[in-house]
């Protein structure tokens, strides 16, 4: 594998991971909206920078990822 092929493969893996995480978070948001909530907490899923930026660009307020007792949590508001 050449360096160019390795770079392309790594970009492809990162893109798939980002898309998967984004989809998971959007499902959580949809579930919270269905319950009439104005925010949701994402537990044990450190949000990747690219996903965080995409959510912010869509108008969501994404809080900092906090760590407490071996778990992480992030609040997303709309």
PDB file of N, CA, C and O in Angstrom, chain B, residues numbered from 101:
ATOM      1  N   UNK B 101       0.852  -1.173   0.000  1.00  0.00           N
ATOM      2  CA  UNK B 101       0.000   0.000   0.000  1.00  0.00           C
ATOM      3  C   UNK B 101       0.896   1.234   0.000  1.00  0.00           C
ATOM      4  O   UNK B 101       1.824   1.348   0.801  1.00  0.00           O
ATOM      5  N   UNK B 102       0.602   2.140  -0.902  1.00  0.00           N
ATOM      6  CA  UNK B 102       1.365   3.377  -0.972  1.00  0.00           C
ATOM      7  C   UNK B 102       0.830   4.361   0.066  1.00  0.00           C
ATOM      8  O   UNK B 102      -0.228   4.144   0.657  1.00  0.00           O
ATOM      9  N   UNK B 103       1.559   5.420   0.274  1.00  0.00           N
ATOM     10  CA  UNK B 103       1.135   6.442   1.234  1.00  0.00           C
ATOM     11  C   UNK B 103      -0.179   7.082   0.790  1.00  0.00           C
ATOM     12  O   UNK B 103      -1.048   7.358   1.618  1.00  0.00           O
ATOM     13  N   UNK B 104      -0.325   7.315  -0.508  1.00  0.00           N
ATOM     14  CA  UNK B 104      -1.563   7.916  -1.023  1.00  0.00           C
ATOM     15  C   UNK B 104      -2.750   6.977  -0.784  1.00  0.00           C
ATOM     16  O   UNK B 104      -3.829   7.432  -0.405  1.00  0.00           O
ATOM     17  N   UNK B 105      -2.562   5.682  -0.999  1.00  0.00           N
ATOM     18  CA  UNK B 105      -3.633   4.709  -0.768  1.00  0.00           C
ATOM     19  C   UNK B 105      -3.979   4.628   0.723  1.00  0.00           C
ATOM     20  O   UNK B 105      -5.149   4.529   1.092  1.00  0.00           O
ATOM     21  N   UNK B 106      -2.962   4.672   1.559  1.00  0.00           N
ATOM     22  CA  UNK B 106      -3.183   4.638   3.009  1.00  0.00           C
ATOM     23  C   UNK B 106      -3.960   5.866   3.464  1.00  0.00           C
ATOM     24  O   UNK B 106      -4.873   5.757   4.283  1.00  0.00           O
ATOM     25  N   UNK B 107      -3.605   7.030   2.940  1.00  0.00           N
ATOM     26  CA  UNK B 107      -4.298   8.265   3.278  1.00  0.00           C
ATOM     27  C   UNK B 107      -5.768   8.189   2.874  1.00  0.00           C
ATOM     28  O   UNK B 107      -6.644   8.548   3.661  1.00  0.00           O
ATOM     29  N   UNK B 108      -6.046   7.728   1.665  1.00  0.00           N
ATOM     30  CA  UNK B 108      -7.420   7.604   1.188  1.00  0.00           C
ATOM     31  C   UNK B 108      -8.225   6.624   2.042  1.00  0.00           C
ATOM     32  O   UNK B 108      -9.386   6.876   2.362  1.00  0.00           O
ATOM     33  N   UNK B 109      -7.598   5.505   2.407  1.00  0.00           N
ATOM     34  CA  UNK B 109      -8.274   4.512   3.245  1.00  0.00           C
ATOM     35  C   UNK B 109      -8.589   5.102   4.618  1.00  0.00           C
ATOM     36  O   UNK B 109      -9.686   4.899   5.140  1.00  0.00           O
ATOM     37  N   UNK B 110      -7.644   5.826   5.205  1.00  0.00           N
ATOM     38  CA  UNK B 110      -7.858   6.442   6.518  1.00  0.00           C
ATOM     39  C   UNK B 110      -8.976   7.482   6.452  1.00  0.00           C
ATOM     40  O   UNK B 110      -9.801   7.556   7.363  1.00  0.00           O
ATOM     41  N   UNK B 111      -9.013   8.272   5.403  1.00  0.00           N
ATOM     42  CA  UNK B 111     -10.069   9.269   5.232  1.00  0.00           C
ATOM     43  C   UNK B 111     -11.420   8.578   5.104  1.00  0.00           C
ATOM     44  O   UNK B 111     -12.411   9.036   5.674  1.00  0.00           O
ATOM     45  N   UNK B 112     -11.463   7.486   4.364  1.00  0.00           N
ATOM     46  CA  UNK B 112     -12.711   6.724   4.189  1.00  0.00           C
ATOM     47  C   UNK B 112     -13.212   6.172   5.528  1.00  0.00           C
ATOM     48  O   UNK B 112     -14.406   6.245   5.819  1.00  0.00           O
ATOM     49  N   UNK B 113     -12.318   5.628   6.330  1.00  0.00           N
ATOM     50  CA  UNK B 113     -12.691   5.087   7.642  1.00  0.00           C
ATOM     51  C   UNK B 113     -13.211   6.199   8.545  1.00  0.00           C
ATOM     52  O   UNK B 113     -14.236   6.033   9.207  1.00  0.00           O
ATOM     53  N   UNK B 114     -12.512   7.330   8.576  1.00  0.00           N
ATOM     54  CA  UNK B 114     -12.945   8.466   9.400  1.00  0.00           C
ATOM     55  C   UNK B 114     -14.302   8.987   8.957  1.00  0.00           C
ATOM     56  O   UNK B 114     -15.143   9.314   9.795  1.00  0.00           O
ATOM     57  N   UNK B 115     -14.523   9.068   7.660  1.00  0.00           N
ATOM     58  CA  UNK B 115     -15.808   9.547   7.140  1.00  0.00           C
ATOM     59  C   UNK B 115     -16.936   8.604   7.560  1.00  0.00           C
ATOM     60  O   UNK B 115     -18.000   9.064   7.975  1.00  0.00           O
ATOM     61  N   UNK B 116     -16.719   7.309   7.457  1.00  0.00           N
ATOM     62  CA  UNK B 116     -17.742   6.335   7.872  1.00  0.00           C
ATOM     63  C   UNK B 116     -18.022   6.452   9.370  1.00  0.00           C
ATOM     64  O   UNK B 116     -19.180   6.409   9.786  1.00  0.00           O
ATOM     65  N   UNK B 117     -16.981   6.600  10.178  1.00  0.00           N
ATOM     66  CA  UNK B 117     -17.152   6.751  11.628  1.00  0.00           C
ATOM     67  C   UNK B 117     -17.936   8.021  11.952  1.00  0.00           C
ATOM     68  O   UNK B 117     -18.837   8.002  12.790  1.00  0.00           O
ATOM     69  N   UNK B 118     -17.592   9.115  11.292  1.00  0.00           N
ATOM     70  CA  UNK B 118     -18.292  10.382  11.524  1.00  0.00           C
ATOM     71  C   UNK B 118     -19.761  10.275  11.127  1.00  0.00           C
ATOM     72  O   UNK B 118     -20.642  10.724  11.861  1.00  0.00           O
ATOM     73  N   UNK B 119     -20.024   9.679   9.962  1.00  0.00           N
ATOM     74  CA  UNK B 119     -21.403   9.522   9.497  1.00  0.00           C
ATOM     75  C   UNK B 119     -22.203   8.646  10.453  1.00  0.00           C
ATOM     76  O   UNK B 119     -23.372   8.922  10.723  1.00  0.00           O
ATOM     77  N   UNK B 120     -21.581   7.600  10.958  1.00  0.00           N
ATOM     78  CA  UNK B 120     -22.254   6.705  11.898  1.00  0.00           C
ATOM     79  C   UNK B 120     -22.584   7.425  13.199  1.00  0.00           C
ATOM     80  O   UNK B 120     -23.699   7.313  13.708  1.00  0.00           O
ATOM     81  N   UNK B 121     -21.611   8.168  13.741  1.00  0.00           N
ATOM     82  CA  UNK B 121     -21.848   8.895  14.976  1.00  0.00           C
ATOM     83  C   UNK B 121     -22.905   9.968  14.774  1.00  0.00           C
ATOM     84  O   UNK B 121     -23.765  10.150  15.636  1.00  0.00           O
ATOM     85  N   UNK B 122     -22.861  10.676  13.664  1.00  0.00           N
ATOM     86  CA  UNK B 122     -23.842  11.718  13.368  1.00  0.00           C
ATOM     87  C   UNK B 122     -25.248  11.107  13.307  1.00  0.00           C
ATOM     88  O   UNK B 122     -26.195  11.663  13.863  1.00  0.00           O
ATOM     89  N   UNK B 123     -25.376   9.985  12.643  1.00  0.00           N
ATOM     90  CA  UNK B 123     -26.665   9.315  12.528  1.00  0.00           C
ATOM     91  C   UNK B 123     -27.189   8.880  13.895  1.00  0.00           C
ATOM     92  O   UNK B 123     -28.378   9.034  14.178  1.00  0.00           O
ATOM     93  N   UNK B 124     -26.330   8.348  14.733  1.00  0.00           N
ATOM     94  CA  UNK B 124     -26.707   7.924  16.085  1.00  0.00           C
ATOM     95  C   UNK B 124     -27.208   9.112  16.893  1.00  0.00           C
ATOM     96  O   UNK B 124     -28.239   9.023  17.560  1.00  0.00           O
ATOM     97  N   UNK B 125     -26.490  10.214  16.837  1.00  0.00           N
ATOM     98  CA  UNK B 125     -26.878  11.413  17.592  1.00  0.00           C
ATOM     99  C   UNK B 125     -28.187  11.989  17.062  1.00  0.00           C
ATOM    100  O   UNK B 125     -29.041  12.394  17.852  1.00  0.00           O
ATOM    101  N   UNK B 126     -28.362  12.033  15.751  1.00  0.00           N
ATOM    102  CA  UNK B 126     -29.605  12.548  15.180  1.00  0.00           C
ATOM    103  C   UNK B 126     -30.796  11.676  15.600  1.00  0.00           C
ATOM    104  O   UNK B 126     -31.890  12.197  15.819  1.00  0.00           O
ATOM    105  N   UNK B 127     -30.596  10.362  15.713  1.00  0.00           N
ATOM    106  CA  UNK B 127     -31.654   9.476  16.204  1.00  0.00           C
ATOM    107  C   UNK B 127     -32.005   9.812  17.654  1.00  0.00           C
ATOM    108  O   UNK B 127     -33.180   9.824  18.022  1.00  0.00           O
ATOM    109  N   UNK B 128     -30.994  10.083  18.473  1.00  0.00           N
ATOM    110  CA  UNK B 128     -31.228  10.458  19.870  1.00  0.00           C
ATOM    111  C   UNK B 128     -31.985  11.781  19.957  1.00  0.00           C
ATOM    112  O   UNK B 128     -32.881  11.936  20.787  1.00  0.00           O
ATOM    113  N   UNK B 129     -31.622  12.728  19.101  1.00  0.00           N
ATOM    114  CA  UNK B 129     -32.307  14.017  19.075  1.00  0.00           C
ATOM    115  C   UNK B 129     -33.764  13.824  18.656  1.00  0.00           C
ATOM    116  O   UNK B 129     -34.666  14.386  19.278  1.00  0.00           O
ATOM    117  N   UNK B 130     -33.995  13.046  17.625  1.00  0.00           N
ATOM    118  CA  UNK B 130     -35.366  12.786  17.161  1.00  0.00           C
ATOM    119  C   UNK B 130     -36.207  12.142  18.251  1.00  0.00           C
ATOM    120  O   UNK B 130     -37.382  12.470  18.410  1.00  0.00           O
ATOM    121  N   UNK B 131     -35.611  11.233  18.994  1.00  0.00           N
ATOM    122  CA  UNK B 131     -36.320  10.579  20.094  1.00  0.00           C
ATOM    123  C   UNK B 131     -36.701  11.593  21.170  1.00  0.00           C
ATOM    124  O   UNK B 131     -37.822  11.569  21.678  1.00  0.00           O
ATOM    125  N   UNK B 132     -35.773  12.480  21.517  1.00  0.00           N
ATOM    126  CA  UNK B 132     -36.046  13.502  22.531  1.00  0.00           C
ATOM    127  C   UNK B 132     -37.110  14.482  22.045  1.00  0.00           C
ATOM    128  O   UNK B 132     -37.981  14.881  22.818  1.00  0.00           O
ATOM    129  N   UNK B 133     -37.050  14.868  20.788  1.00  0.00           N
ATOM    130  CA  UNK B 133     -38.048  15.772  20.222  1.00  0.00           C
ATOM    131  C   UNK B 133     -39.426  15.111  20.277  1.00  0.00           C
ATOM    132  O   UNK B 133     -40.418  15.774  20.581  1.00  0.00           O
ATOM    133  N   UNK B 134     -39.493  13.821  19.989  1.00  0.00           N
ATOM    134  CA  UNK B 134     -40.742  13.080  20.043  1.00  0.00           C
ATOM    135  C   UNK B 134     -41.358  13.050  21.430  1.00  0.00           C
ATOM    136  O   UNK B 134     -42.564  12.853  21.576  1.00  0.00           O
ATOM    137  N   UNK B 135     -40.532  13.244  22.445  1.00  0.00           N
ATOM    138  CA  UNK B 135     -41.012  13.284  23.830  1.00  0.00           C
ATOM    139  C   UNK B 135     -41.308  14.713  24.282  1.00  0.00           C
ATOM    140  O   UNK B 135     -41.713  14.938  25.422  1.00  0.00           O
ATOM    141  N   UNK B 136     -41.104  15.680  23.379  1.00  0.00           N
ATOM    142  CA  UNK B 136     -41.360  17.078  23.712  1.00  0.00           C
ATOM    143  C   UNK B 136     -40.237  17.753  24.469  1.00  0.00           C
ATOM    144  O   UNK B 136     -40.448  18.802  25.077  1.00  0.00           O
ATOM    145  N   UNK B 137     -39.059  17.181  24.445  1.00  0.00           N
ATOM    146  CA  UNK B 137     -37.919  17.750  25.166  1.00  0.00           C
ATOM    147  C   UNK B 137     -37.197  18.783  24.304  1.00  0.00           C
ATOM    148  O   UNK B 137     -37.278  18.748  23.076  1.00  0.00           O
ATOM    149  N   UNK B 138     -36.504  19.688  24.950  1.00  0.00           N
ATOM    150  CA  UNK B 138     -35.761  20.730  24.251  1.00  0.00           C
ATOM    151  C   UNK B 138     -34.253  20.515  24.298  1.00  0.00           C
ATOM    152  O   UNK B 138     -33.481  21.368  23.860  1.00  0.00           O
ATOM    153  N   UNK B 139     -33.849  19.388  24.825  1.00  0.00           N
ATOM    154  CA  UNK B 139     -32.433  19.028  24.848  1.00  0.00           C
ATOM    155  C   UNK B 139     -32.309  17.531  25.029  1.00  0.00           C
ATOM    156  O   UNK B 139     -33.291  16.842  25.306  1.00  0.00           O
ATOM    157  N   UNK B 140     -31.105  17.038  24.871  1.00  0.00           N
ATOM    158  CA  UNK B 140     -30.822  15.636  25.182  1.00  0.00           C
ATOM    159  C   UNK B 140     -29.368  15.536  25.627  1.00  0.00           C
ATOM    160  O   UNK B 140     -28.529  16.369  25.285  1.00  0.00           O
ATOM    161  N   UNK B 141     -29.105  14.505  26.390  1.00  0.00           N
ATOM    162  CA  UNK B 141     -27.753  14.232  26.866  1.00  0.00           C
ATOM    163  C   UNK B 141     -27.227  13.009  26.140  1.00  0.00           C
ATOM    164  O   UNK B 141     -27.917  11.997  26.021  1.00  0.00           O
ATOM    165  N   UNK B 142     -26.008  13.113  25.662  1.00  0.00           N
ATOM    166  CA  UNK B 142     -25.337  12.007  24.990  1.00  0.00           C
ATOM    167  C   UNK B 142     -24.326  11.441  25.980  1.00  0.00           C
ATOM    168  O   UNK B 142     -23.378  12.126  26.363  1.00  0.00           O
ATOM    169  N   UNK B 143     -24.524  10.201  26.390  1.00  0.00           N
ATOM    170  CA  UNK B 143     -23.652   9.578  27.387  1.00  0.00           C
ATOM    171  C   UNK B 143     -22.681   8.598  26.729  1.00  0.00           C
ATOM    172  O   UNK B 143     -23.040   7.866  25.807  1.00  0.00           O
ATOM    173  N   UNK B 144     -21.455   8.601  27.223  1.00  0.00           N
ATOM    174  CA  UNK B 144     -20.407   7.668  26.820  1.00  0.00           C
ATOM    175  C   UNK B 144     -20.175   7.621  25.317  1.00  0.00           C
ATOM    176  O   UNK B 144     -19.889   6.564  24.753  1.00  0.00           O
ATOM    177  N   UNK B 145     -20.298   8.766  24.681  1.00  0.00           N
ATOM    178  CA  UNK B 145     -20.027   8.878  23.255  1.00  0.00           C
ATOM    179  C   UNK B 145     -19.338  10.220  23.016  1.00  0.00           C
ATOM    180  O   UNK B 145     -19.995  11.206  22.682  1.00  0.00           O
ATOM    181  N   UNK B 146     -18.016  10.259  23.186  1.00  0.00           N
ATOM    182  CA  UNK B 146     -17.310  11.523  22.940  1.00  0.00           C
ATOM    183  C   UNK B 146     -17.541  11.971  21.498  1.00  0.00           C
ATOM    184  O   UNK B 146     -17.205  11.253  20.557  1.00  0.00           O
ATOM    185  N   UNK B 147     -18.109  13.145  21.335  1.00  0.00           N
ATOM    186  CA  UNK B 147     -18.483  13.630  20.010  1.00  0.00           C
ATOM    187  C   UNK B 147     -17.242  14.108  19.264  1.00  0.00           C
ATOM    188  O   UNK B 147     -16.465  14.920  19.766  1.00  0.00           O
ATOM    189  N   UNK B 148     -17.078  13.586  18.057  1.00  0.00           N
ATOM    190  CA  UNK B 148     -15.930  13.968  17.236  1.00  0.00           C
ATOM    191  C   UNK B 148     -16.073  15.415  16.780  1.00  0.00           C
ATOM    192  O   UNK B 148     -17.185  15.917  16.621  1.00  0.00           O
ATOM    193  N   UNK B 149     -14.962  16.066  16.575  1.00  0.00           N
ATOM    194  CA  UNK B 149     -14.939  17.475  16.195  1.00  0.00           C
ATOM    195  C   UNK B 149     -15.767  17.736  14.947  1.00  0.00           C
ATOM    196  O   UNK B 149     -16.532  18.701  14.908  1.00  0.00           O
ATOM    197  N   UNK B 150     -15.632  16.901  13.930  1.00  0.00           N
ATOM    198  CA  UNK B 150     -16.357  17.104  12.678  1.00  0.00           C
ATOM    199  C   UNK B 150     -17.869  17.004  12.895  1.00  0.00           C
ATOM    200  O   UNK B 150     -18.634  17.770  12.309  1.00  0.00           O
ATOM    201  N   UNK B 151     -18.296  16.061  13.736  1.00  0.00           N
ATOM    202  CA  UNK B 151     -19.713  15.875  14.026  1.00  0.00           C
ATOM    203  C   UNK B 151     -20.230  17.063  14.832  1.00  0.00           C
ATOM    204  O   UNK B 151     -21.318  17.573  14.563  1.00  0.00           O
ATOM    205  N   UNK B 152     -19.460  17.497  15.810  1.00  0.00           N
ATOM    206  CA  UNK B 152     -19.822  18.657  16.624  1.00  0.00           C
ATOM    207  C   UNK B 152     -20.017  19.890  15.725  1.00  0.00           C
ATOM    208  O   UNK B 152     -21.003  20.614  15.866  1.00  0.00           O
ATOM    209  N   UNK B 153     -19.086  20.119  14.812  1.00  0.00           N
ATOM    210  CA  UNK B 153     -19.171  21.268  13.912  1.00  0.00           C
ATOM    211  C   UNK B 153     -20.397  21.186  13.009  1.00  0.00           C
ATOM    212  O   UNK B 153     -21.036  22.202  12.737  1.00  0.00           O
ATOM    213  N   UNK B 154     -20.727  19.987  12.547  1.00  0.00           N
ATOM    214  CA  UNK B 154     -21.895  19.795  11.686  1.00  0.00           C
ATOM    215  C   UNK B 154     -23.183  20.095  12.451  1.00  0.00           C
ATOM    216  O   UNK B 154     -24.086  20.734  11.912  1.00  0.00           O
ATOM    217  N   UNK B 155     -23.273  19.640  13.697  1.00  0.00           N
ATOM    218  CA  UNK B 155     -24.451  19.905  14.522  1.00  0.00           C
ATOM    219  C   UNK B 155     -24.598  21.405  14.806  1.00  0.00           C
ATOM    220  O   UNK B 155     -25.701  21.948  14.749  1.00  0.00           O
ATOM    221  N   UNK B 156     -23.492  22.058  15.106  1.00  0.00           N
ATOM    222  CA  UNK B 156     -23.515  23.505  15.369  1.00  0.00           C
ATOM    223  C   UNK B 156     -23.955  24.250  14.111  1.00  0.00           C
ATOM    224  O   UNK B 156     -24.725  25.206  14.196  1.00  0.00           O
ATOM    225  N   UNK B 157     -23.473  23.820  12.945  1.00  0.00           N
ATOM    226  CA  UNK B 157     -23.855  24.458  11.686  1.00  0.00           C
ATOM    227  C   UNK B 157     -25.353  24.302  11.424  1.00  0.00           C
ATOM    228  O   UNK B 157     -25.949  25.132  10.738  1.00  0.00           O
ATOM    229  N   UNK B 158     -25.958  23.257  11.958  1.00  0.00           N
ATOM    230  CA  UNK B 158     -27.397  23.029  11.803  1.00  0.00           C
ATOM    231  C   UNK B 158     -28.217  23.792  12.839  1.00  0.00           C
ATOM    232  O   UNK B 158     -29.446  23.728  12.826  1.00  0.00           O
ATOM    233  N   UNK B 159     -27.547  24.510  13.731  1.00  0.00           N
ATOM    234  CA  UNK B 159     -28.243  25.338  14.704  1.00  0.00           C
ATOM    235  C   UNK B 159     -28.359  24.745  16.096  1.00  0.00           C
ATOM    236  O   UNK B 159     -28.962  25.364  16.973  1.00  0.00           O
ATOM    237  N   UNK B 160     -27.804  23.573  16.320  1.00  0.00           N
ATOM    238  CA  UNK B 160     -27.829  22.974  17.654  1.00  0.00           C
ATOM    239  C   UNK B 160     -26.779  23.628  18.539  1.00  0.00           C
ATOM    240  O   UNK B 160     -25.727  24.047  18.057  1.00  0.00           O
ATOM    241  N   UNK B 161     -27.062  23.715  19.824  1.00  0.00           N
ATOM    242  CA  UNK B 161     -26.082  24.180  20.794  1.00  0.00           C
ATOM    243  C   UNK B 161     -25.479  22.931  21.435  1.00  0.00           C
ATOM    244  O   UNK B 161     -26.166  22.186  22.133  1.00  0.00           O
ATOM    245  N   UNK B 162     -24.213  22.718  21.195  1.00  0.00           N
ATOM    246  CA  UNK B 162     -23.535  21.523  21.687  1.00  0.00           C
ATOM    247  C   UNK B 162     -22.611  21.938  22.815  1.00  0.00           C
ATOM    248  O   UNK B 162     -21.646  22.674  22.604  1.00  0.00           O
ATOM    249  N   UNK B 163     -22.911  21.463  24.013  1.00  0.00           N
ATOM    250  CA  UNK B 163     -22.089  21.802  25.170  1.00  0.00           C
ATOM    251  C   UNK B 163     -20.781  21.048  25.164  1.00  0.00           C
ATOM    252  O   UNK B 163     -20.565  20.166  24.333  1.00  0.00           O
ATOM    253  N   UNK B 164     -19.915  21.392  26.086  1.00  0.00           N
ATOM    254  CA  UNK B 164     -18.646  20.669  26.187  1.00  0.00           C
ATOM    255  C   UNK B 164     -18.883  19.244  26.667  1.00  0.00           C
ATOM    256  O   UNK B 164     -19.853  18.971  27.374  1.00  0.00           O
ATOM    257  N   UNK B 165     -18.006  18.354  26.283  1.00  0.00           N
ATOM    258  CA  UNK B 165     -18.094  16.979  26.758  1.00  0.00           C
ATOM    259  C   UNK B 165     -17.466  16.925  28.141  1.00  0.00           C
ATOM    260  O   UNK B 165     -16.290  17.240  28.320  1.00  0.00           O
ATOM    261  N   UNK B 166     -18.270  16.522  29.109  1.00  0.00           N
ATOM    262  CA  UNK B 166     -17.833  16.448  30.496  1.00  0.00           C
ATOM    263  C   UNK B 166     -17.510  15.009  30.861  1.00  0.00           C
ATOM    264  O   UNK B 166     -18.113  14.079  30.327  1.00  0.00           O
ATOM    265  N   UNK B 167     -16.573  14.826  31.759  1.00  0.00           N
ATOM    266  CA  UNK B 167     -16.224  13.496  32.248  1.00  0.00           C
ATOM    267  C   UNK B 167     -16.527  13.413  33.723  1.00  0.00           C
ATOM    268  O   UNK B 167     -16.186  14.309  34.496  1.00  0.00           O
ATOM    269  N   UNK B 168     -17.170  12.331  34.105  1.00  0.00           N
ATOM    270  CA  UNK B 168     -17.493  12.118  35.510  1.00  0.00           C
ATOM    271  C   UNK B 168     -17.568  10.626  35.781  1.00  0.00           C
ATOM    272  O   UNK B 168     -18.364   9.920  35.162  1.00  0.00           O
ATOM    273  N   UNK B 169     -16.764  10.154  36.682  1.00  0.00           N
ATOM    274  CA  UNK B 169     -16.767   8.752  37.094  1.00  0.00           C
ATOM    275  C   UNK B 169     -16.747   7.779  35.919  1.00  0.00           C
ATOM    276  O   UNK B 169     -17.652   6.956  35.778  1.00  0.00           O
ATOM    277  N   UNK B 170     -15.767   7.865  35.117  1.00  0.00           N
ATOM    278  CA  UNK B 170     -15.544   6.948  34.001  1.00  0.00           C
ATOM    279  C   UNK B 170     -16.613   7.004  32.930  1.00  0.00           C
ATOM    280  O   UNK B 170     -16.762   6.038  32.181  1.00  0.00           O
ATOM    281  N   UNK B 171     -17.362   8.083  32.820  1.00  0.00           N
ATOM    282  CA  UNK B 171     -18.296   8.242  31.719  1.00  0.00           C
ATOM    283  C   UNK B 171     -18.214   9.664  31.198  1.00  0.00           C
ATOM    284  O   UNK B 171     -17.817  10.585  31.912  1.00  0.00           O
ATOM    285  N   UNK B 172     -18.592   9.823  29.955  1.00  0.00           N
ATOM    286  CA  UNK B 172     -18.637  11.164  29.378  1.00  0.00           C
ATOM    287  C   UNK B 172     -20.099  11.518  29.102  1.00  0.00           C
ATOM    288  O   UNK B 172     -20.944  10.639  28.932  1.00  0.00           O
ATOM    289  N   UNK B 173     -20.379  12.821  29.062  1.00  0.00           N
ATOM    290  CA  UNK B 173     -21.727  13.283  28.768  1.00  0.00           C
ATOM    291  C   UNK B 173     -21.647  14.637  28.084  1.00  0.00           C
ATOM    292  O   UNK B 173     -20.827  15.488  28.428  1.00  0.00           O
ATOM    293  N   UNK B 174     -22.526  14.807  27.103  1.00  0.00           N
ATOM    294  CA  UNK B 174     -22.590  16.045  26.332  1.00  0.00           C
ATOM    295  C   UNK B 174     -24.052  16.428  26.169  1.00  0.00           C
ATOM    296  O   UNK B 174     -24.875  15.596  25.789  1.00  0.00           O
ATOM    297  N   UNK B 175     -24.376  17.677  26.452  1.00  0.00           N
ATOM    298  CA  UNK B 175     -25.738  18.155  26.289  1.00  0.00           C
ATOM    299  C   UNK B 175     -25.880  18.832  24.927  1.00  0.00           C
ATOM    300  O   UNK B 175     -25.031  19.619  24.508  1.00  0.00           O
ATOM    301  N   UNK B 176     -26.983  18.501  24.249  1.00  0.00           N
ATOM    302  CA  UNK B 176     -27.306  19.135  22.974  1.00  0.00           C
ATOM    303  C   UNK B 176     -28.661  19.784  23.136  1.00  0.00           C
ATOM    304  O   UNK B 176     -29.625  19.132  23.538  1.00  0.00           O
ATOM    305  N   UNK B 177     -28.741  21.093  22.819  1.00  0.00           N
ATOM    306  CA  UNK B 177     -29.997  21.842  22.939  1.00  0.00           C
ATOM    307  C   UNK B 177     -30.435  22.329  21.571  1.00  0.00           C
ATOM    308  O   UNK B 177     -29.626  22.498  20.658  1.00  0.00           O
ATOM    309  N   UNK B 178     -31.731  22.549  21.455  1.00  0.00           N
ATOM    310  CA  UNK B 178     -32.273  23.126  20.213  1.00  0.00           C
ATOM    311  C   UNK B 178     -33.327  24.136  20.532  1.00  0.00           C
ATOM    312  O   UNK B 178     -33.904  24.734  19.625  1.00  0.00           O
TER     313      UNK B 178
END
